[in-house]
Amino acid sequence: MLAVLNLSKLLNRRIVCLLIIILFGSSFFHLYSQKYNFQNYSVQEGLAHSLVYTIYQDDHANIWLGTAGGLSMYDGKNFHNYTTVNGLPTNYIGQVTGDKFGNIWFISGRLATGRLVKFDRNNFSIITTVQGLVSDEINHLLYDRNDNLWVATSGGLSKINVKEYTLLYQAGKSTIASVESFIIADGLLSENVQIIFEDSRGRIWIGTDKGLNWIGEDGNVNSIGSPESDTISKVTSLSEDLFGRIWLGTTHGVFRISGVSSLPMTPLVTKFGLESGFTGGTVNEISKDNRGNMWFATTEGLIMFDGSTFRNMLSETNQPTGNVRDVLADSRGEVWIGTDDGLFKYDHLTMTKFGIENGLSNNRIYALLEGRDGNIWITTFGGGVCKFKGETFINYTESDGLVADMIWAVKSDVDGNVWIGTDKGLSLFRNDAKAMTNGVKRTIFFNYSTDDGLPGNTVNYVFEDDKNNLWFACVGGIAILRRDKIVIQNVMGRPAFRFEEMNVAVPLSNPIFRTIYQAHGGNMWIGTNHGVLEYDGVNFTKRFENTQLNDVNVYSIFQDSRGLFWFGTDAGICRTDGNQVTFFEIDYGIKDRRVVPILEDRQGNIWFGTLNNGLYRYDGTEFSHINVEQGLSANPVYSMITDGYGNLLIGTNNGLNKFNYQKYNTSGKIEIKQYNVREGFFGNECNKNALCEDSEGNFLFGTVKGVVSYNPALDLNISNEPSTNITSIKLFYEKTDWSAHSEKLTSWYSLPTQLVLPYDLNHITFNFIGVSLTIPEKVRYRFMLEGLDKEWHDPTTLNEITYTNLAHGDYKFKVKASGEAGLWNSNPAEFSFSITPPFWKTWLFYSFLTATIFVVLFQVIRWRDSQFKKKQLELEDLVKSRTSELDRKNRDITESIGYAQRIQEAALPPMEWIEKLLLEHFIIYNPRDIVSGDFYWINKPSGIKVSSSKDIIIAAVDCTGHGVPGAFMSIVASNLLDQAVVDDEKTKPSEILDDVNEGLEKALRKSVQKRVTDGMDMALIKLNLQMRKLEYAGAVNPLWILRDSAKGGEIIVIDADRVSIGLQRRTADFTYKNNVVQLQKNDRLFIFTDGLTDQFGGGTGEKFKSRRFKEVLIETRDLPMREQKESILDAIREWQGDFDQVDDMLVIGIQV
């Protein structure tokens, strides 16, 4: 059946018959009050008693409550209760106030019989006439700007100088001197003082049972006179308006005192009673709002004076004009009224009532307070204390008129009506039904079911098309309400509709209609449990039959600004241009295939909510992911909408999340604010796609516990920092008497000042509290101990930290807190203390230890010095003895080496003989040590005449080693040469070398198996000067011939065999090569050992090498042989420099 509704005419219909409504209306519609965000505290939460008379908030943000069962203090975490057990005179607590020194002053006992009590957190002090008060029967208290406490009593007025009183009390002296009292003799009209008030100029106004007094800066008591007919009676309340005029509430009307705003005062008293329009009785309280209106809470209703007229506000709204106990104008300009019949709020347009049905714990209100965080606190008679956290969230449930609590769909239509789909039918909230009923805002729900023609009671989705027709997706079919049809009837104020089910054939078996969407072209798309249907106004068509989209659950359909369709399914995210279908799954980073809400933000990003893995954003290129790890309250995302301020409102199974997507898109920074039951989101668990924005800018969430309305305009960030204090310090987890370690204690929390602890009292526990009363559970702490911690600890909810085994030193403990808004204290609470070192780590001990060590070391050094000197003398004697012995042995060795030198020199050919054999020659013979391993050998077989035609045999020999070992080897080599040439008469150089090689092996008894390590290198020539013929054989050492040429001079090198004599065993057929050279006149012959070419020097430690030796020879070729010798010696000395000689040097030069 297709239902037809003309909504524009519907909204103008009126209720047909009031009588019928009264008798039968309950069966057609429901009129209830919604649930507001009250948080109630009573005995179960730790309150001392459920009957609460008075409330006060101290400088630390703690809430103090005067109850019938004692004094309670609430710090946001716990209640701390004080009763007669703690020293109170009675458990009945009246007015509570505090001073800037941290003391709490209150009246213990009923009015006119109560006692004044001071509490400094450690002790209760009862102040009576003994301490200087004028009377023990206390009526009222006032703490003024000059730190005086004014005490109204039944016997006069007393003024306590709180600072002076505190000093005298702490010193154990009488406090009478700090108290000044006033009685009739001082000018009071009556000693029965009822109330005290301080005006904006600091003047004290005193209300008595017989009139009004005031005290100026001079301290004198003055009285206000009035015409006899307008005598001021018993004063019950006092206030000041915006113009500085004083208002008095009495038991018989209200008075206004003008002319007191400047000096000299010329008071003008005006009385307002029935003749002036003031219809109230006894005035309980007076308050002024920020518009200048004066509000009077009276025993006969609430009176408001707007400057010209008195209005009974509750009477105007048809509310009972009974006893109004308190009235409060808050910082937002709203007026709160506490009555015996509930709580009222007036926003200057509408009067809203709050009662038990709205979440208030009790309808009988005693006192009101606006907290530092803007919350309204309400004390009640029997219901404890209530905290009203605002109208950001309003909750509607079945008890408020909804047909059911399980909400599957919410939709606000073009006329502002809200349609709510449940599992038991459809509820309608009409925009014009949110009106004043008996002066109070009420919400009216109209409920519909299959009895009214719906195809099914479970309504999954509600959609409004571009013609403002409403579509209802039900389990069992789809119904439409068309805009162009009319209402059949309006029965007893309830609109009745002609619902008609669509009778068009659906190409599915057992379909479940989950969502409805209208494409840009106007066709309707329906998501089902078996894919997508398209409706063109005539027929249904099954879409995407040959794709993965064919047989999946489709939870949402969305067409983006580019015309692409997106589907949230249980098989992942699906996108299509109408033809090609693309699924985005794990390959794209999507870890959950079940996708429900889809939307597009202002930047064109597409957002998706999944049922198990949070939120995804697609920017056209890639997906990014946000879940509980980044700050969501839960991973299942059921609904989602933008709020117009750059935020995503995200409904989860654990409350609402407000995510600043605009900041995330621009900076990547994630900013999420969570709301759940603590914030007033009582439904907490949201349902799929059950979310809309209504005509007033509220966002309505369908949950498992009804509808939750969220008003972002009232969602103000609380900018107040928590009031953070260090509350106690313990040693080894125990409370401690700090007097032994500190000069004094702080006035409130009794913390030690200038605390100095010994080294063994180093186990310290700090307790602290950050008072933030909006949502105390969200208070977080960060702390650090300077002197130990390098940085702040991570945020925690724990308000206690213990430090153990602290080393000696200076420390400063710092703690800061943040509340609901995440704002951390700019100035942390701090506590400084020191731990002294143990005696063995003090400077005195160090000094003593240093002195002791110095004395011991001095004695040890003296003893060691004496022992050293003794040993030194003994060693000197021993050294002298050994030195003498060594000198003797050295002389013996030196003499032996000298003798060996003489023997070696004797073995060398005599220079006279050589001079006769060789006319032009030189010999450089420079041993490294006294004796040498290099030697020269010359032998002429047949005499020594120079003119002889016989040959001369000359050898330059380099024996292994130098010094004494080399010298011994040179003697052996010299003998072997003598034996080969003289005894064996061999003259051919190669044969001589072969003979010497063989003889050396025999002389040293070398075995065949053992590698030869002793031997010699040798250059040997046989020279016939007359015939200019030369034969040469060499073992390693070459022959150089310096010959003049066209180039100016060249060195002819005759290479030797590279086999040392004796160092390597020759093979059976090895013989040294014999070289024959025909010399030319003036040729110069050079044979030498390697001592000269291997000499280090040149400044860098390089060897002299053969190249430099050849250069020297060529450069000096024209010099006589003796001068050439000197040039060679100069060159090698210059090269050697400071380097030591490394080997024996031998060079023989001969000119032909």
Buried (B, 14 or more C-beta within 10 A) or exposed (E): BBBBBBBEEBBEBEEBEEEBBEEEBEEBBBBBBBBBBBBBBBEEEEBBBBBBBBBBBBEBBBBBBBBBBBBBBBBBBEBBBBBEEEBBBBBBBBBBBBBEBBBBBBBBBEBEBBBBBBBBBEEBBBBEBEBBBBBBBBBBBBBBEEBBBBBBBBBBBBBBBBBBBBEBBEEEEEBEEBBBBBBEEBBBBBBBBBBBBBBEEEBBBBBBBBBBBBBBEEEEBBBBEBEEEEBBBBBBBBBBBBEBBBBBBBBBBBBBBBEBBEEEBEBEBBBBBEEBBBBBBBBBBBBBBEEEBBBBBBBBBBBBBEEEEBBBBBBBBEBEBBBBBBBBBBEEEBBBBBBBBBBBBBEEEEBBBBBEBBBBBBBBBBBBBBBBBBBBBBBBBBBBBBBBBBBBBBBBBBBBBBBBBBBBBBBBBEBBBBBBBBBBBBBBBBBEBBEEBEBBBBBBBBBBBBEBBBBBBBBBBBBBBEEBBBBBBBBBBBBBBBBEBEBBEBBBBBBBBBBBBBEEEBEBEEBBBBBBBBBEEEEBBBBBBBBBBBBEEEEBEBBBEEBBBBEBBBBBBBBBEEEBBBBBBBBBBBBBEBEEBBBBBEEBEBEBBBBBBBBBBEEEBBBBBBBEBBBBBBEEEEBBBBBEEEBBBBBBBBBBBBBEEBBBBBBBBBBBBBBBBBBBBEEEEBBBBBBBBBBBBBBBBBBBBBBBBBEEEBBBBBBBBBBBBBBBEEBEEBEBBBBBBBBBBBBEEEEBEBEEBBEEBBBBBBBBEEBEBEBEBBBBBBBBBBBBBBBBEBBBBBBBBEBEBEEBBEBEEEBBBEBEEBEBEEBBBBBBBBBBBEBBBEEBBEBBBBBBBEEEEBEEEEEEEEEEEEEEEEEEEEEEEEEEEEEEEEEEEEEEEEEEEEEEEEEEEEEEBEEBBEEBEEBBBEEEEBEEBBEBBBBBBBBBBBBBBBBBBBBBBEEBEBEBEEBBBBBBBBBBBBBBBBBBBBBBBBBBBBBBBEEEEBBBBBBBBBBBBBBBBEBBEBEEEEEBEBBBBBBBBBBBBEEBBBBBBBBBBBBBBBBBEEEEBBBEEBEBBEBBBBBBBBEEEEBBBBBEBEBEEEBBBBBBBBBBBBBBBBEEEEBBBBEBBBEBBBEBBEEEBEEBBBBBBEBBEEBBEEEEBBBBBBBBBBBB
